[in-house]
């Protein structure tokens, strides 16, 4: 027995059940429209989630970029300090005490190399984080574009001339 015949049999009993039949017919006709609306709502929710993730990752990338600039500045400052100290040692000890000059210059160079190694390790760590977040950003952008395409197709189907009607 199909849905309309079943409801017709039910409505023969009382007039109050006619309202029930109208409600179920409306619900039955409108079911596909509601599922499309729910699908569109879900797609919008997914897009908002991706937008939030992209914003978060964008903030992290900005922070990492600022830290990379800071690391570069620290390397330049360390190099400038090293050059200043080496010139001072050169001016004070090179002519008068060459043995002491070599010891002091070597110690200064070792300290400078250790400092540069630490700064370079920090820079490489930041670069790895940057690459990781850029990859995540690209994956999220790809997912977002596929959901956006799905949403456009769904809206196009709903509003196209001669499209499906429920």
C-alpha positions in Angstrom: 0.0 0.0 0.0 1.5 3.3 -0.9 1.7 6.3 1.4 -1.2 8.3 -0.1 -3.6 5.3 0.1 -2.6 4.6 3.6 -3.3 8.2 4.6 -6.6 8.2 2.8 -7.7 5.2 4.8 -6.7 7.0 8.0 -8.5 10.2 7.1 -11.8 8.5 6.4 -12.2 8.0 10.2 -12.4 11.6 11.4 -12.1 15.1 10.1 -9.3 15.8 12.7 -7.1 13.3 10.9 -7.3 15.3 7.7 -4.9 17.8 9.3 -2.6 14.9 10.0 -2.8 13.8 6.4 -1.9 17.3 5.2 1.0 17.5 7.6 2.4 14.1 6.5 2.0 15.0 2.8 3.8 18.3 3.4 6.5 16.5 5.3 6.8 13.8 2.6 7.1 16.4 -0.2 9.4 18.6 1.7 11.7 15.9 3.0 14.2 16.1 0.1 14.3 19.9 0.4 15.1 19.6 4.1 17.8 17.1 3.4 19.4 19.5 0.9 19.1 22.4 3.4 20.8 20.3 6.0 23.5 19.3 3.6 24.1 22.9 2.7 24.2 23.8 6.4 26.7 21.1 7.0 28.9 22.3 4.2 28.7 25.9 5.6 29.7 24.5 9.0 32.7 22.7 7.4 33.7 25.8 5.6 33.6 27.8 8.8 35.7 25.2 10.5 38.3 25.3 7.7 38.3 29.1 7.8 39.0 29.0 11.6 41.8 26.5 11.1 43.4 28.5 8.3 43.2 31.6 10.5 44.9 29.8 13.4 47.6 28.4 11.1 48.1 31.9 9.5 48.7 33.3 13.0 51.2 30.6 13.7 53.0 31.3 10.4 53.1 35.0 11.2 54.6 34.3 14.6 57.2 31.9 13.1 58.1 34.5 10.4 58.6 37.1 13.1 60.8 34.7 15.0 62.8 34.0 11.9 63.4 37.7 11.4 64.4 37.9 15.0 66.8 35.0 14.6 68.3 36.7 11.5 68.8 39.9 13.5 70.4 38.0 16.3 72.8 36.4 13.9 73.7 39.8 12.5 74.1 41.3 16.0 76.3 38.3 17.1 78.5 38.8 14.1 78.8 42.5 14.7 79.7 41.9 18.4 82.3 39.3 17.3 83.8 41.7 14.8 84.0 44.5 17.4 85.6 42.2 20.1 88.0 40.8 17.6 89.0 44.4 16.5 89.5 45.3 20.2 91.6 42.3 20.8 93.6 43.0 17.6 94.2 46.6 18.7 95.2 45.7 22.2 97.3 42.6 21.8 98.4 42.0 18.2 101.6 44.0 18.2 102.5 43.9 21.9 101.6 40.3 22.8 101.0 38.1 19.8 100.8 34.8 21.7 98.0 36.2 24.0 96.3 37.6 20.9 96.1 34.2 19.3 94.7 32.6 22.5 92.1 35.3 23.0 91.1 35.4 19.3 90.7 31.6 19.3 88.6 31.6 22.4 86.4 34.4 21.0 86.0 32.5 17.8 85.0 29.3 19.6 82.4 31.2 21.6 81.1 32.8 18.4 80.8 29.5 16.6 78.9 28.0 19.6 76.5 31.0 19.6 76.1 30.8 15.8 75.4 27.0 16.0 72.6 27.7 18.5 71.1 30.4 16.4 71.3 28.3 13.3 69.7 25.4 15.1 66.9 27.7 16.1 66.5 29.0 12.6 66.3 25.5 11.1 63.7 24.5 13.8 61.6 27.5 12.8 62.0 26.7 9.1 60.8 23.1 9.7 57.8 24.4 11.7 57.1 26.9 8.9 57.1 24.1 6.3 54.9 21.9 8.5 52.3 24.7 8.9 52.4 25.6 5.2 51.7 22.0 4.3 48.8 21.9 6.8 47.5 25.2 5.3 47.7 23.8 1.8 45.8 20.7 2.8 43.1 22.7 4.5 42.8 25.0 1.5 42.4 22.0 -0.8 39.7 20.6 1.5 38.0 24.0 1.7 38.0 24.4 -2.1 36.5 20.9 -2.6 33.7 21.7 0.0 33.2 25.1 -1.7 32.8 23.3 -5.1 30.3 20.9 -3.6 28.4 23.8 -2.1 28.3 25.7 -5.4 27.1 22.6 -7.2 24.4 22.0 -4.7 23.2 25.6 -4.9 23.4 25.5 -8.7 21.3 22.3 -8.7 18.7 23.8 -6.4 18.3 27.0 -8.4 19.0 26.0 -12.0 16.1 26.3 -14.5 14.6 22.9 -15.2 16.4 21.3 -12.2 15.0 18.6 -10.0 11.9 19.5 -8.2 10.5 17.7 -5.2 
